[in-house]
Amino acid sequence: MKTIGKNILMILGLGLMSTAFACSKKSGGGGDTPVTPVQPVTPQKTDVSMWVTTADQSQLLAKQNVSLLFSTTTNQNTVINVDTTQTYQNIDGFGFCLSGGSASLINGLPETQKAALLKELFATDTANMDISYIRITIGASDMSASPFSYDDVSGDVSLSQFSLDKEKADLIPILQRIITINPNIKILACPWSAPAWMKDNNSVTQGSLQSQYYDVYAQYFVKYIQQMKAAGIAIDAITPQNEPLNAYNTPAMLWLSADEDTFIKNNLGPAFKNAGITTKIICYDHNCDHAEYATNILGDPAAAAYVDGSAFHLYAGSINALTPVHDAFPGKNIYFTEQATFQGGDFGGDLKWHVSNLIIGATRNWSRNVLEWVLATDANNGPHTNGGCSTCLGALTIGQNVTRNVAYYIIAHASKFVKPGAVRIASDQQNTLLNVAFKNTDGSKVLIVINTSTASQTFNIKFNSKQTATTLAGGAVATYKW
């Protein structure tokens, strides 16, 4: 993957935020150059509304003033047929990972800017982005300023020193404000490591959880969910470990599938049941190249009784690995919980890869959600731990100004239009016009299409035996709604 260069759109101050979904590049001017008045545009009559982001950033989630009318007219164009009679999985939402660093950057904004940004990101009306699913960390992630857990007192097996105090400065206040804006937002939480003193190497990185602390660690999760609930924050789901096969992040912990299986069936599942906790347990939470990690756990009836499904990333493997997991265990859900964009990448290349593989690929392979990593970073790609990701690029870069980067548009093309509770419906996949379709609970239909070729393509959207022709530039993504 390449990163966004100097062409990235920068919105100077949040006063321009109301236009963030429909902005285009404009040529600069200077001196006494006269400004041509903008003439009002007469809206075209249309059956289908269309929003476009182009690879060159000349259009960024810009609503098109085009007439897309369904008719019985025939032509020789490629056809994408959308069929509401064939349905697949329900959708929980689209969004981002809200790291501790992201929360601190957002919380550090002046109040007026902070309120406007949170509204833009999380408000559920059609003028805003409507992020409907977020992932947070239990303790520090590598995108925190430094490693910590909620009980760093060695040997505190009673967890008497367990405390969320380190989250009360930024993460908890930001979550509380998000919930005020969208009370129905889904929150998934997971740790990057158990407390160091519970591990066989007494370190925040590498090492594994000692089995003698399995019961204590299960109660650590119970306390976390209970205390977050007391703060007004309902945790919809947890995964026991972020990237359990990656021991080399900071923090990190190695946890093989047999051990996570044992922990879920003998400790975590029973602890949740005994405490009356209904938070979902989702296993794995790592790359698509080792889907057997998930199927090993789902194939154990004693563990599967407590498990809602499995979660995946795509730093390795193929997104198509998700469908065999679904086919083997159709009663269990699939989630896509992390993928980063990186400094030094190319806007158009990242847009194409992420929309093709995640927004389209993950959902066509049964995922109920899609989350990008991470919501916000500063101008130096921080905060991050010493040893954490130093090149991860936030959907937002927050400094004196707020820059909306490629991940912002990747997610917005889905989150703004595909609402929680929507169902994926059938649509014809085409070689260079990759797509996915949904039906919202209000009956509206959404089709997301990426033109993976370099040339502009004209094609038909067909629905209920009628069709309309539309044109999409090479490398561009469009969301259609009717």
Secondary structure, DSSP 4 states (H G I P E B T S, - for coil): -----TTS-EESSGGGGGGTTSEE------TTPPPPPPPPPPPPP-SSEEEEE-TTSSEESEEP------BS---SSEEEEEEEEEEEEE--EEEEE--HHHHHHHHTS-HHHHHHHHHHHH--STTS----EEEEEES--TTSSS---S--STT-TT-TT---GGGTTTHHHHHHHHHHH-TT-EEEEEES---GGGBTT-SSSS--B-GGGHHHHHHHHHHHHHHHHHTT----EE-S-SSTT---SSS-----HHHHHHHIIIIIHHHHHHHT---EEEEEEEEGGGTHHHHHHHT-HHHHTTEEEEEEE-SSS-GGGHHHHHHH-TTSEEEEEE-BEETT--HHHHHHHHIIIIIIHHHHTTEEEEEEB-SEE-TTS-S--TTS-SSEE-SEEESSSEEE-HHHHHHHHHHTTS-TT-EEEEE---SSEEEEEEE-TTS-EEEEEEE-SSS-EEEEEEETTEEEEEEE-TT-EEEEE-
